[in-house]
Amino acid sequence: MANIASARKAARQSEKRRLHNASLRSELRSAIKRVRSAIAAGDKSAARTVLRDASKVIDTIADKKIVHKNKSSRHKSRLSAAIKAMA
């Protein structure tokens, strides 16, 4: 454990940041899962609606640099392609 006051404070801040980022990452994964389950259900219009909501979440988390912007773009692209491929 840190002995210097500033190092102890940095450790506290780091832990708070880690927990906050973890919750945001979890929100991202949940949004992606909601889109995938809508695609699996086979309802194209519902999948589009869910993707629109998920895109906002994905972009917000990328803006906060929780995940890289390319990763967020890749997820959105693949989900959108999966919706387009639906019969």
HELIX and SHEET records of a PDB file:
HELIX    1   1 ALA A    5  ALA A   41  1                                  37    
HELIX    2   2 LYS A   44  ASP A   63  1                                  20    
HELIX    3   3 LYS A   69  LYS A   84  1                                  16    
END                                                                             
